[in-house]
Amino acid sequence: MTRDPADLTVSDYLDGAREMTAANRPYLAHLLAEEAARRAADPATAAGIRASFPNPATTREETD
């Protein structure tokens, strides 16, 4: 069933972010979490969401 993105809640986006994390899709998880943070009413909550799903492009560790 297709849903209108305007109807999705912070919780919906966080659920998707968790699913993408479990599927080893960190960048998609980050994008979904970023949208959840953008929709969060409380700045502290938004900051917590962003901290839980950091941008994988800036947190990637190089191995030799």
C-alpha positions as CSV (number, residue, x, y, z in Angstrom):
1,M,0.0,0.0,0.0
2,T,1.4,3.4,-1.0
3,R,1.4,6.1,1.6
4,D,1.5,9.8,1.1
5,P,4.9,10.9,2.6
6,A,3.2,13.9,4.1
7,D,1.3,11.5,6.4
8,L,4.4,9.8,7.7
9,T,5.4,10.5,11.3
10,V,8.8,10.8,13.1
11,S,8.2,7.2,14.3
12,D,7.6,6.0,10.8
13,Y,10.9,7.4,9.6
14,L,12.7,6.0,12.6
15,D,11.2,2.6,12.0
16,G,12.5,2.8,8.4
17,A,15.9,3.9,9.6
18,R,16.2,1.0,11.9
19,E,15.1,-1.4,9.1
20,M,17.8,0.0,6.8
21,T,20.4,-0.3,9.6
22,A,19.4,-4.0,10.0
23,A,19.7,-4.5,6.2
24,N,23.2,-2.9,6.3
25,R,22.1,0.2,4.4
26,P,23.6,2.9,6.5
27,Y,23.2,5.8,4.1
28,L,19.5,5.1,3.6
29,A,19.2,4.8,7.4
30,H,20.9,8.2,7.7
31,L,18.6,9.8,5.2
32,L,15.5,8.5,6.9
33,A,16.7,9.5,10.3
34,E,17.6,13.0,9.0
35,E,14.0,13.4,7.8
36,A,12.7,12.1,11.2
37,A,15.0,14.7,12.9
38,R,13.7,17.4,10.6
39,R,10.1,16.6,11.6
40,A,10.8,16.4,15.3
41,A,9.4,19.2,17.3
42,D,12.0,19.2,20.1
43,P,15.6,20.2,19.1
44,A,17.0,17.9,21.7
45,T,15.1,15.0,20.2
46,A,16.3,15.9,16.8
47,A,19.9,16.0,18.0
48,G,19.5,12.6,19.6
49,I,18.2,11.2,16.3
50,R,21.0,12.6,14.3
51,A,23.6,11.3,16.8
52,S,22.0,7.8,16.6
53,F,22.3,7.7,12.8
54,P,25.4,9.6,11.8
55,N,26.3,10.2,8.1
56,P,28.3,7.1,7.1
57,A,30.3,9.2,4.6
58,T,31.8,11.2,7.5
59,T,32.2,8.2,9.9
60,R,33.7,5.6,7.7
61,E,36.9,4.1,8.9
62,E,39.6,3.2,6.5
63,T,41.4,-0.1,6.8
64,D,44.9,-0.8,5.5
